């Protein structure tokens, strides 16, 4: 069977014998009643545990809409116009509305990028700006000691609306909800304090109950206060297939439940070979972002197996700190030992990759220089075909294969007592 995997703006293909193909993990078949802006408008007309946005916002209020930065697939341009219409219906004029792109620990945007994210109409109508980690308001500390320092324009607003897309997150459980606040519009110190808990067992994909990272995020967000959210679920092509609006917790949990129906994928056992991609640009811009797909693939591969990671990574590693952690280690275990003694934002991704490397070999199909790939304790391959041929030769004619063409979205769940 010929399989396709997104690679930058193109594709990598490979022929996998059907007898060896254990599973192709893509979204579960579902009938989506509404899509795109129509889904968003429906959710605004039918908010969860909340009055309608037009009934909550008031004339004279300074309103902020916090949404994702360019590293996320959130189609803000399909959501913001309907939110603006609701605010206008409430009597809030465009001049009193600001869209804030939550950078978290990521780089700032160009004006063209802001325009692309917000959409031409919204960009022309309201102020659009990046979060400002160097100009924040301090609101105190969470019970776990995380400082709650929030971008000033967000902290001083009268009414706050959080937008986001909900997907699995390898230590916060899910994206979305209060995550627009922490880490979205927080400081590096706050993000580092929160993310240090990623090493705890309960901090894992699809887990909310007892997840220390998620609980800390939601405590910080509640200290600030969020008045309304719009969270969307995307298909593999990054198009909206569901929208939940209203109460920041209950609407978020509703979107999480819909995501589970789409993307939780049961598997019988770990495979010898797992082929994984983020689905192409923009999610495979660098190795830092590719780690999310790698984390999900880790759940599908057996101990001692091989993961073939397909991602163009035109921006290279994507983080100077991440690069320093990866390149200064003598072996993967060194990185794991270091994170337990010295948590550092950026280093946390290196530690996550190192844990995967302790379980399986990683063949990387990318634009990254071969010698650099080797220093990352990975095996450089120049095409998916080459990588698969090498892996297949290693395990023999009966090798089992799992394909994950949208690895950042689909989450394998083991259905037996076997430990992957």
C-alpha positions in Angstrom: 0.0 0.0 0.0 1.3 3.4 -0.9 1.2 5.9 2.0 1.7 9.6 1.9 3.1 11.9 4.6 3.2 15.7 4.6 6.7 17.1 4.3 6.9 20.9 4.3 4.6 22.0 1.5 5.0 18.7 -0.3 4.8 15.0 0.4 7.0 11.9 1.0 5.6 8.6 -0.1 6.4 5.0 0.7 5.2 1.5 -0.3 4.4 -0.7 2.7 3.3 -4.3 2.2 -0.3 -4.7 3.4 0.6 -7.8 5.4 3.0 -5.7 7.5 0.7 -2.8 8.0 -0.7 -3.1 11.5 -2.6 0.2 11.4 -2.9 3.6 9.8 -3.9 6.0 12.5 -6.1 8.8 11.2 -9.1 10.5 12.6 -12.1 8.3 13.4 -14.9 8.6 10.9 -17.4 11.1 12.2 -20.2 13.1 10.8 -19.5 16.7 11.5 -22.7 18.6 11.6 -21.0 22.0 11.0 -17.7 23.2 9.7 -15.7 26.4 9.6 -17.3 29.8 10.5 -20.7 28.1 10.5 -19.6 25.9 13.4 -18.2 29.0 15.2 -21.5 30.9 14.8 -23.5 28.0 16.0 -21.4 27.7 19.2 -21.8 31.5 19.8 -25.6 31.1 19.5 -25.5 28.1 21.8 -22.9 28.7 24.5 -22.1 26.2 27.2 -22.9 27.1 30.8 -22.9 30.8 29.8 -25.0 33.6 28.5 -24.4 34.6 24.9 -21.3 36.8 24.3 -23.5 39.7 23.2 -25.3 39.5 26.5 -22.1 39.5 28.6 -20.0 42.2 27.1 -21.0 45.8 27.8 -20.5 49.2 26.0 -17.6 51.1 27.4 -15.6 48.0 28.3 -12.0 47.5 27.0 -12.1 44.0 25.4 -9.2 41.7 24.6 -9.3 38.6 22.4 -6.4 36.3 23.1 -5.5 33.8 20.4 -2.7 31.6 19.2 0.6 32.6 17.6 1.9 31.4 14.2 3.3 28.2 15.6 -0.2 26.8 16.2 -2.7 25.7 13.5 -5.5 27.7 15.1 -7.5 29.3 12.2 -8.1 32.6 14.1 -9.2 34.2 10.8 -12.2 31.9 10.8 -13.2 32.7 14.4 -12.4 36.3 15.1 -15.0 37.9 12.6 -17.9 36.1 14.3 -16.6 37.2 17.7 -16.4 40.8 16.6 -19.9 40.6 15.3 -21.1 39.5 18.8 -19.2 42.2 20.5 -20.6 44.8 18.1 -24.1 43.5 18.8 -23.3 44.0 22.5 -22.5 47.7 21.8 -18.7 47.4 22.0 -17.1 49.3 19.1 -14.1 48.1 17.2 -11.9 50.8 18.7 -12.3 49.2 22.2 -11.2 45.7 21.0 -7.7 44.4 20.9 -6.6 41.0 19.5 -3.5 39.7 21.4 -1.4 36.9 19.9 -0.1 34.8 22.8 3.6 34.2 22.0 4.3 32.1 25.1 8.1 31.4 24.6 8.0 31.9 20.8 9.3 34.7 18.6 7.3 37.8 17.7 5.3 38.2 14.5 5.8 40.5 11.5 2.9 42.7 10.6 2.1 40.5 7.6 2.0 37.4 9.9 -0.4 39.2 12.2 -2.6 40.1 9.2 -2.6 36.5 8.0 -3.5 35.2 11.5 -6.3 37.6 12.2 -7.6 37.8 8.6 -7.8 40.9 6.5 -11.1 42.1 7.8 -10.2 41.8 11.5 -6.7 43.2 11.0 -8.3 46.3 9.4 -10.9 46.7 12.0 -9.2 46.3 15.4 -5.8 46.6 17.0 -3.7 43.4 16.7 -0.6 43.0 18.8 1.8 40.4 20.2 1.8 39.6 23.9 4.5 41.5 25.9 6.4 39.4 28.4 8.5 42.4 29.3 5.4 44.5 30.2 3.3 42.5 32.6 1.1 42.8 35.7 2.0 40.6 38.6 -1.1 39.0 40.2 0.5 36.7 42.7 1.5 33.0 42.8 -0.3 29.7 42.4 -0.2 27.2 45.2 2.6 25.4 43.3 4.7 28.6 43.2 4.1 29.7 39.6 4.2 33.5 39.3 1.1 34.9 37.6 2.5 37.6 35.4 0.2 38.6 32.6 0.7 40.9 29.5 -0.5 44.3 30.7 -3.1 44.9 28.0 -4.7 41.6 28.9 -4.5 42.0 32.7 -5.9 45.5 32.5 -8.8 44.7 30.2 -12.4 44.8 31.4 -13.5 41.7 29.4 -11.3 38.8 28.2 -12.1 36.2 25.5 -9.8 33.3 24.9 -9.6 31.5 21.5 -7.8 28.3 20.8 -7.8 25.0 19.1 -8.0 21.8 21.2 -5.5 19.0 20.5 -3.7 16.5 22.7 -0.8 18.0 24.6 1.9 15.7 25.9 2.1 17.1 29.4 -0.8 19.6 29.8 -3.3 16.9 28.7 -4.9 19.1 26.0 -4.3 22.5 24.5 -7.0 25.2 24.7 -9.0 26.7 27.6 -6.9 28.6 30.0 -3.7 27.7 28.1 -4.3 30.9 26.1 -3.4 32.7 29.3 -0.7 30.3 30.6 1.6 30.1 28.7 0.1 32.3 26.0 0.4 35.7 27.6 2.7 34.9 30.5 6.4 35.4 31.1 9.3 33.0 30.5 9.7 32.6 34.3 6.1 31.7 34.7 6.1 29.2 31.8 9.3 27.6 33.2 7.8 27.2 36.6 4.6 25.6 35.2 6.4 23.4 32.7 8.9 22.0 35.3 6.1 19.6 36.4 6.1 17.9 33.0 8.3 15.1 34.4 5.6 14.0 36.8 3.7 10.9 35.7 0.2 12.5 35.8 1.4 15.2 33.3 0.6 13.4 30.1 -1.6 13.4 27.0 -5.4 13.2 27.3 -5.2 13.5 31.1 -6.9 16.4 33.0 -7.7 14.8 36.3 -4.8 15.2 38.7 -2.6 16.6 36.0 -0.3 19.1 37.9 0.5 21.1 34.8 -3.1 21.6 33.7 -4.2 22.3 37.3 -1.5 25.0 37.6 -2.5 26.5 34.3 -6.2 26.7 35.4 -5.4 28.2 38.8 -3.3 30.9 37.1 -6.0 31.6 34.6 -8.7 31.8 37.3 -6.6 34.3 39.2 -6.8 36.6 36.2 -10.3 35.7 35.1 -11.6 34.8 31.6 -15.1 35.8 30.7 -15.7 33.7 27.6 -13.9 31.2 25.3 -14.3 29.9 21.8 -12.4 26.6 21.4 -12.4 24.7 18.1 -11.4 21.2 17.0 -9.7 20.7 13.7 -9.5 17.9 11.2 -6.2 16.6 9.8 -6.2 19.4 7.3 -6.5 22.1 10.0 -10.1 22.9 9.2 -12.7 23.6 11.9 -15.1 20.7 12.4 -16.4 21.6 15.8 -16.6 24.7 18.0 -17.5 25.0 21.7 -18.1 28.5 23.2 -19.0 29.8 26.7 -17.6 28.9 30.1 -13.9 28.6 30.2 -13.8 25.2 31.9 -17.1 23.6 30.7 -16.7 24.6 27.0 -13.1 23.5 27.0 -14.0 20.1 28.4 -16.8 19.7 25.8 -14.2 20.3 23.0 -11.8 17.8 24.6 -14.6 15.2 24.6 -15.2 15.8 20.9 -11.5 15.6 20.2 -11.3 12.2 22.0 -14.1 10.9 19.7 -12.1 11.9 16.7 -8.5 11.1 17.5 -8.1 8.5 20.3 -6.8 5.5 18.4 -6.8 2.0 20.1 -3.9 -0.3 19.2 -3.3 -3.9 20.1 0.5 -3.7 20.6 3.5 -1.7 19.9 4.9 -1.9 16.3 8.4 -2.6 15.2 8.3 0.5 12.9 6.3 3.6 13.3 6.2 6.2 10.5 5.1 9.6 11.8 4.6 13.1 10.3 3.1 16.3 11.6 1.2 16.6 8.3 3.5 19.1 6.7 3.8 22.9 7.1 3.6 24.8 9.3 3.7 22.1 12.0 7.0 20.7 10.8 8.9 24.0 10.6 11.5 22.9 13.1 12.4 19.9 15.3 11.1 21.7 18.4 7.6 21.6 17.0 8.0 18.1 15.5 8.5 16.7 19.0 4.7 16.6 19.6 4.3 14.1 16.8 7.3 12.1 18.1 5.7 12.0 21.6 2.6 10.4 20.2 4.6 8.0 18.1 6.4 6.9 21.2 3.1 5.4 22.4 2.8 3.3 19.3 6.3 1.8 19.0 7.6 -1.2 20.9 10.6 -1.1 23.1 13.6 -1.4 20.8 11.6 -0.4 17.7 12.2 2.3 15.2 10.4 5.6 14.7 10.7 7.2 11.2 10.0 10.9 11.7 9.2 12.8 8.5 9.4 16.6 8.8 11.1 19.2 6.6 12.4 21.3 9.6 13.5 24.2 7.3 14.1 26.3 10.4 16.4 23.6 11.9 16.1 22.9 15.6 13.9 25.9 16.4 15.3 26.9 19.8 18.7 27.9 21.0 18.2 26.4 24.5 16.8 23.2 23.0 19.8 23.0 20.7 22.3 23.5 23.5 20.7 20.8 25.6 20.7 18.3 22.7 24.3 19.1 21.5 26.0 19.2 24.9 25.0 15.7 26.0 27.1 12.7 25.5 24.1 10.4 25.4 20.3 10.6 25.8 20.4 9.6 29.4 22.5 12.7 30.2 19.6 14.9 29.1 17.1 13.0 31.2 19.4 13.2 34.3 19.9 17.0 33.7 16.2 17.8 33.5 15.6 16.2 36.9 18.2 18.4 38.4 17.8 21.6 36.4 14.5 22.3 34.7 14.8 24.8 31.8 12.3 25.8 29.2 13.6 24.5 25.9 15.5 21.8 27.7 12.1 20.1 28.5 11.7 19.3 24.8 15.2 17.8 24.6 14.4 15.7 27.6 11.2 14.4 26.0 13.0 13.5 22.9 15.8 11.8 24.9 13.2 9.6 26.7 11.9 8.5 23.3 15.5 7.8 22.1 15.9 5.5 25.2 13.0 3.5 23.9 13.5 3.4 20.1 15.8 4.4 17.3 14.8 7.6 15.5 15.3 7.9 11.7 14.9 11.5 10.7 13.9 12.5 7.2 14.5 16.3 7.1 16.5 19.2 5.6 18.7 19.2 8.7 22.4 18.5 8.0 23.4 14.9 8.5 26.2 15.6 10.9 23.9 17.7 13.1 21.2 14.9 13.1 23.8 12.4 14.3 24.7 14.8 17.2 21.0 14.6 18.2 21.4 10.8 18.6 19.2 10.2 15.6 19.9 8.6 12.2 19.7 10.9 9.1 17.8 9.6 6.1 17.4 11.4 2.8 13.9 10.1 1.9 11.1 8.2 3.5 11.7 5.3 1.1 15.4 5.1 2.2 14.4 5.2 5.9 11.7 2.5 5.5 14.0 0.2 3.5 16.7 0.4 6.2 14.2 -0.2 9.0 12.5 -3.0 7.2 15.8 -4.7 6.6 16.6 -4.4 10.3 13.4 -6.2 11.5 12.9 -8.6 8.6 10.0 -9.5 6.4 7.5 -9.9 9.3 8.1 -6.4 10.6 5.0 -4.7 11.9 4.3 -1.1 10.9 2.1 1.6 12.2 1.6 4.8 10.1 0.7 8.1 11.7 0.4 10.7 8.9 -0.9 13.3 11.3 1.0 12.3 14.4 0.5 15.5 16.3 -3.2 14.9 16.3 -3.8 11.1 16.7 -3.1 9.6 20.1 -2.5 5.8 20.3 -4.0 4.0 23.3 -2.9 0.5 24.1 -5.8 -1.9 24.5 -3.9 -4.7 26.4 -1.9 -4.9 29.6 1.3 -4.9 27.5 3.6 -2.0 28.4 4.9 -0.2 25.3 
